[in-house]
Amino acid sequence: MVFSALAIACTTVAWISAVVMSGLVMPDPALAHSKGLYATEAEARRRAEQIGCKAVHENNGRWMPCADERELHQQLRQQ
């Protein structure tokens, strides 16, 4: 009986760990940030208009909505 309870507890902990690690509970900030990167300026400009920004900026060869990341995060928090 003690063994069964221990096995259930270990299985539960392993399952919770897998869910957390997969990002289902706490998404990876880098993953969220990468969703704001676009291959073209036109794509970033369309997204900028959707969230209320008037400009776009380049970041490591990719394009992002808004004049800078500060403005982007401010606009996203208002959504």
C-alpha positions in Angstrom: 0.0 0.0 0.0 2.8 2.4 0.9 4.6 1.5 -2.4 1.4 2.3 -4.4 1.0 5.7 -2.8 4.7 6.5 -3.4 4.4 5.4 -7.1 1.3 7.6 -7.5 3.1 10.5 -5.9 6.2 10.1 -8.2 4.0 9.7 -11.3 2.1 12.9 -10.4 5.3 14.9 -9.8 6.7 13.7 -13.1 3.5 14.6 -14.9 3.4 18.1 -13.4 7.1 18.6 -14.2 6.5 17.6 -17.9 3.6 20.1 -18.2 5.6 22.9 -16.7 8.7 22.1 -18.9 6.6 21.9 -22.0 5.4 25.5 -21.5 1.8 24.7 -21.1 1.7 26.3 -17.7 4.4 28.9 -17.9 5.3 29.8 -21.5 8.9 30.5 -22.3 9.4 34.3 -22.6 11.7 33.8 -25.6 9.0 31.9 -27.4 6.5 34.7 -26.8 9.1 37.2 -28.0 9.8 35.3 -31.1 6.1 35.6 -32.1 6.7 39.4 -32.5 9.4 38.9 -35.1 8.6 39.1 -38.8 10.7 38.3 -41.9 9.5 41.4 -43.7 8.9 45.0 -42.9 5.5 44.8 -44.4 4.4 42.0 -42.1 5.7 43.9 -39.1 3.9 47.1 -40.3 0.6 45.2 -40.6 0.9 43.9 -37.0 1.9 47.4 -35.8 -1.3 48.8 -37.2 -3.3 46.0 -35.5 -2.0 46.9 -32.1 -1.9 50.6 -32.5 1.7 51.4 -33.3 2.7 53.8 -36.1 6.3 52.5 -36.7 8.4 49.3 -37.0 12.0 48.6 -36.1 14.6 46.0 -37.1 16.0 43.6 -34.6 18.9 41.3 -35.7 17.8 41.1 -39.3 14.1 40.6 -38.4 11.3 43.2 -38.2 9.2 44.0 -35.1 6.1 46.2 -34.7 6.4 49.6 -33.0 9.2 52.1 -32.8 11.0 49.9 -30.1 10.4 47.0 -27.9 9.3 49.2 -25.0 6.5 50.6 -27.1 5.6 47.1 -28.4 5.3 45.7 -24.8 3.2 48.7 -23.7 0.8 48.2 -26.6 0.6 44.4 -26.0 -0.3 45.0 -22.3 -3.3 47.1 -23.4 -4.7 44.3 -25.6 
